[in-house]
Amino acid sequence: MITRRDTIAVLLGMAAGLPRNVAQAMPAEQAPGGPKFGAIVQHGYVVHDVDQIAHQWTERMGVGPFYVADQPIDNYIYRGKPVDLKLRIGVSYWRGMQLELIQPVSRGTSFYSRALKRAPDKLNHYATLVQDIGTVVRNQNLDKFVVHTGGTPGLKFAYLENYLPDGTTLELMQVQESVLPAFAAMEAICRTWDGARPLRTMAELATDIGALKKPATQ
């Protein structure tokens, strides 16, 4: 049986050696007095049904495909307390911007369950890449804003609740360098999507990345 971690390992292996035009670099350290964070790379939505909302994006905006997975969250801490959390997540790209649809599927109170009650299917947060969450939080005195933390294989996150001037939450994403080519490959796949199979699994992403790496036939 193929496990979640097996799928992640295969995905990262397939992403290795992608052409340079689909490579991404880790964010550089910010200069003193300059922006505190890198560019916004993701819009995140907390939704009641990932599949349904993904289909709405594909039908109304032509965004897709969405890669969907049921994802346990490692070491999830909400307001200082550990919580067992499982999410259904769908990810796609819209003109270079990552779209993430998040559906809480486990019982218990979490940031996502509360967000689903307050503003279902609405924009919930923006995300930016950082080299080290702990360093950023410590150096910028952001502890008071951190509402929850957790991770998945190759990625850690911390959300700064109500941090942005309009009251929107900002997510800090710390991503292993080996994962970034997979993000870039997904963006390339979505850029040239032909409308087929709008919902796909993470295992299918590994296959799609493999096809992306193959040289074009003469």
C-alpha positions as CSV (number, residue, x, y, z in Angstrom):
1,M,0.0,0.0,0.0
2,I,1.3,3.4,-0.9
3,T,1.4,5.8,2.1
4,R,1.3,9.5,2.2
5,R,5.0,9.8,2.9
6,D,5.8,7.4,0.0
7,T,3.8,9.7,-2.3
8,I,5.7,12.7,-1.0
9,A,9.1,10.9,-1.5
10,V,8.1,9.9,-5.1
11,L,7.0,13.5,-5.8
12,L,10.3,15.0,-4.6
13,G,12.2,12.5,-6.6
14,M,10.3,13.3,-9.8
15,A,10.9,17.0,-9.2
16,A,14.6,16.6,-9.0
17,G,16.4,17.7,-12.1
18,L,13.7,19.8,-13.6
19,P,14.7,22.3,-16.2
20,R,15.9,25.6,-14.8
21,N,13.0,27.5,-16.2
22,V,10.8,25.8,-13.5
23,A,13.2,26.2,-10.7
24,Q,12.5,28.4,-7.6
25,A,15.0,29.8,-5.1
26,M,14.6,30.1,-1.4
27,P,13.8,33.7,-0.4
28,A,16.8,35.9,0.2
29,E,17.4,37.6,3.5
30,Q,15.8,41.0,3.6
31,A,17.9,44.1,3.7
32,P,17.7,46.3,6.8
33,G,14.9,48.8,6.4
34,G,13.4,46.9,3.5
35,P,10.4,44.7,3.3
36,K,10.1,42.3,6.3
37,F,8.9,39.4,4.1
38,G,9.2,38.1,0.6
39,A,6.5,38.2,-2.0
40,I,3.1,36.8,-1.4
41,V,3.1,33.4,-3.0
42,Q,-0.3,31.9,-2.0
43,H,-3.9,32.8,-1.3
44,G,-5.5,30.4,1.2
45,Y,-9.2,29.6,1.5
46,V,-10.9,27.6,4.3
47,V,-13.8,25.8,2.6
48,H,-16.6,23.4,3.5
49,D,-15.9,21.1,0.5
50,V,-12.6,21.2,-1.3
51,D,-13.9,19.3,-4.4
52,Q,-16.9,21.5,-4.8
53,I,-15.0,24.8,-4.5
54,A,-12.2,23.5,-6.8
55,H,-14.8,22.7,-9.5
56,Q,-16.1,26.2,-9.1
57,W,-12.7,27.7,-9.7
58,T,-12.2,25.5,-12.8
59,E,-15.6,26.2,-14.2
60,R,-15.8,29.9,-13.5
61,M,-12.1,31.0,-13.8
62,G,-10.4,28.2,-15.8
63,V,-8.0,27.5,-12.9
64,G,-6.7,24.0,-12.6
65,P,-6.0,21.3,-12.2
66,F,-6.3,21.1,-8.4
67,Y,-4.1,18.4,-6.7
68,V,-6.0,17.1,-3.7
69,A,-4.9,15.1,-0.7
70,D,-6.1,14.1,2.8
71,Q,-3.3,15.4,4.9
72,P,-2.6,14.8,8.6
73,I,-0.8,17.8,10.1
74,D,2.4,17.1,12.1
75,N,2.9,18.7,15.5
76,Y,-0.1,20.9,15.3
77,I,-0.4,23.5,18.0
78,Y,-3.4,25.8,18.3
79,R,-3.2,28.6,20.8
80,G,-0.6,26.8,22.8
81,K,-2.3,23.4,22.9
82,P,-1.6,20.3,20.7
83,V,-4.5,19.2,18.6
84,D,-4.9,16.1,16.3
85,L,-5.7,17.6,12.9
86,K,-6.4,16.2,9.5
87,L,-7.2,18.4,6.5
88,R,-8.3,17.9,2.9
89,I,-6.2,20.2,0.8
90,G,-6.5,21.2,-2.8
91,V,-3.7,23.1,-4.5
92,S,-3.5,24.8,-7.9
93,Y,-2.0,27.9,-9.5
94,W,-3.6,30.9,-11.1
95,R,-1.3,33.0,-13.2
96,G,1.7,32.2,-10.9
97,M,-0.2,32.6,-7.6
98,Q,-0.7,29.4,-5.6
99,L,-4.3,28.8,-4.5
100,E,-4.9,26.5,-1.5
101,L,-8.3,25.2,-0.5
102,I,-8.4,23.8,3.1
103,Q,-11.2,21.7,4.5
104,P,-10.9,20.5,8.1
105,V,-12.1,16.9,8.3
106,S,-11.1,15.9,11.8
107,R,-13.1,16.7,15.0
108,G,-11.8,19.2,17.5
109,T,-11.2,22.9,17.6
110,S,-8.6,24.3,15.3
111,F,-7.9,27.6,13.5
112,Y,-9.5,26.1,10.5
113,S,-12.7,24.9,12.2
114,R,-13.2,28.3,13.7
115,A,-12.5,30.0,10.3
116,L,-15.0,27.7,8.7
117,K,-17.7,28.9,11.1
118,R,-16.8,32.6,10.8
119,A,-16.2,33.0,7.1
120,P,-16.7,29.7,5.1
121,D,-15.3,29.6,1.6
122,K,-13.8,33.1,1.9
123,L,-10.2,34.2,1.5
124,N,-8.6,33.3,4.8
125,H,-4.9,34.2,4.6
126,Y,-1.9,35.1,2.4
127,A,1.3,33.2,2.6
128,T,5.0,34.1,2.1
129,L,8.1,31.9,2.1
130,V,10.7,32.4,4.8
131,Q,14.0,30.6,5.4
132,D,13.4,29.9,9.1
133,I,10.2,30.6,10.9
134,G,11.7,30.6,14.4
135,T,14.3,33.2,13.4
136,V,11.7,35.5,11.7
137,V,9.3,35.3,14.7
138,R,12.1,35.9,17.2
139,N,13.9,38.8,15.3
140,Q,10.6,40.6,14.5
141,N,8.9,40.0,17.8
142,L,6.0,38.3,16.3
143,D,5.1,35.8,19.1
144,K,2.0,37.6,20.0
145,F,0.6,37.1,16.5
146,V,1.3,33.4,16.2
147,V,-2.1,31.6,16.5
148,H,-1.1,28.1,15.3
149,T,1.8,26.1,13.9
150,G,2.4,22.7,12.3
151,G,3.8,21.0,9.3
152,T,3.7,18.4,6.7
153,P,6.7,16.5,5.2
154,G,9.0,19.1,3.7
155,L,7.1,22.1,5.0
156,K,6.4,24.0,8.3
157,F,4.0,26.8,8.9
158,A,3.0,29.5,11.4
159,Y,0.0,31.8,11.0
160,L,0.1,35.4,12.2
161,E,-3.5,36.1,13.0
162,N,-4.9,39.5,12.0
163,Y,-1.4,40.6,11.2
164,L,-2.0,42.5,7.9
165,P,-3.4,46.0,7.9
166,D,-6.8,44.8,6.7
167,G,-7.0,42.2,9.4
168,T,-6.1,39.3,7.2
169,T,-3.9,36.5,8.5
170,L,-0.4,36.1,7.2
171,E,1.1,32.6,6.9
172,L,4.8,32.0,7.1
173,M,5.9,29.0,5.1
174,Q,9.3,27.3,5.7
175,V,9.8,24.9,2.8
176,Q,12.6,22.5,2.3
177,E,14.6,23.5,-0.8
178,S,13.9,20.1,-2.3
179,V,10.2,20.9,-2.3
180,L,10.4,24.1,-4.2
181,P,10.9,22.5,-7.7
182,A,7.7,20.6,-7.1
183,F,5.9,23.8,-6.5
184,A,7.4,25.3,-9.6
185,A,6.5,22.2,-11.7
186,M,2.9,22.4,-10.5
187,E,2.8,26.0,-11.6
188,A,4.1,25.0,-15.0
189,I,1.5,22.3,-15.3
190,C,-1.3,24.7,-14.4
191,R,-0.1,27.3,-16.8
192,T,-0.6,25.0,-19.8
193,W,-3.6,23.0,-18.5
194,D,-6.0,21.8,-21.2
195,G,-9.0,21.5,-19.0
196,A,-8.8,17.7,-18.6
197,R,-9.2,16.0,-15.2
198,P,-9.7,19.1,-13.0
199,L,-9.2,17.2,-9.7
200,R,-6.2,15.0,-9.4
201,T,-4.3,13.2,-6.7
202,M,-0.8,13.9,-5.4
203,A,0.2,10.6,-7.0
204,E,-1.0,12.0,-10.3
205,L,1.2,15.1,-9.7
206,A,4.2,12.8,-9.6
207,T,3.2,11.4,-13.0
208,D,2.5,14.9,-14.4
209,I,5.9,16.1,-13.3
210,G,7.5,13.1,-15.0
211,A,5.7,14.0,-18.2
212,L,6.9,17.6,-17.8
213,K,10.5,16.5,-17.6
214,K,10.3,14.5,-20.9
215,P,11.8,16.4,-23.9
216,A,9.3,17.4,-26.5
217,T,9.1,15.0,-29.5
218,Q,10.5,16.2,-32.7
